[in-house]
């Protein structure tokens, strides 16, 4: 699969990247290099390779989940710019 100029512009738009017109050609070449590299990776036989769950086998140390400073609703809401019915009040952002 090869990427053309229109695809570069579409990817840039969807990912909210600014790609100037003079950089489209270089970006197209980079995308094509990435796609070629992925095609090379697809050719590698991984049938006998076990899936990797973690990089190392050392288990993570965990601590007890303890409540240290609960019941501070009023103090927390005092920092809010607006509060209503014991909740943060924020402006509507979705129509």
N, C-alpha and C positions, 0 to 999 in steps of 0.2 A: 504494500500500500504506500503510495506516495502522497505527500501533502502539497497542495497548490497554494497560490497566493490568497485565494478566497477562503480557503480552509484556515490559513494562518490568521486572517482578519477575524473569522468567526470564532476561533479558539481564543484570540485576544479579547474579543468582546465578551464572551461567556465567562472568562476568568478575570475580567476587569483589569486587563493589562493594557498599557499604552504601548503600542508598537508603531513607531513612525514609519511613513511610507518608504524611507530610505533603508529601514532595518528589516523590511518584510522578507527580502531575499535571504538575508543571513539567518533570520529566524526560521524560514522554511528549510534551509539546509540543516539547521540544528534539529528540527523536528524529524526530518528524514533520517538523520544519524541515529536519533533515539529509537525510531521505529525499526531501523535495520538492526540495531543492537538487541532489541526485544525479539526480533525474528531469529537471531543467532541463539538467544537463550531458549527459545522454543524448540530448537533442534537438539538440545541436551537431553539425554535419556536419564530421567529421574525415577524410573520405576522401582529400583532397589533402594532408594534413599528414603529413610524414615523422616516423617514430618518433624520439624523442629518446633518445639513448644516454647523453649527458653534458650537463651544463649549459653547460660551456665546452669549447672545442676544444683547450685547452692540455693536452698530455700530462703525466702525472705524472712527476716526477723519481723515479728508482729508484736504490737503492744496491745494491752487491754484497752478497749473502748470505754473510757470513763467520762462522765459528765463532770466538768470542772467548774463551770460558771454558768449554770442555767438560771432560768427564771429571771431574766433581765429584760423582759419585753419593753417595759417603760423606758429604760435607759437606751435601748437600741432605737426605739421609735423616736426618741428625742433628737436623734441625729438626722432623721429623715427630713427632707425638704417639705414633704406632705405625707400625712398619714390619715387613714380613714378606717373605722371599724377594727382597730388594732392590726392593720396591715399597711404596708407601704402603698402609697398612691402615686402612680406614674401616669404620664400623659399617654393617650391612646396613640399607637403608632401603626396599627393595621386597620385599614378600612373594611 
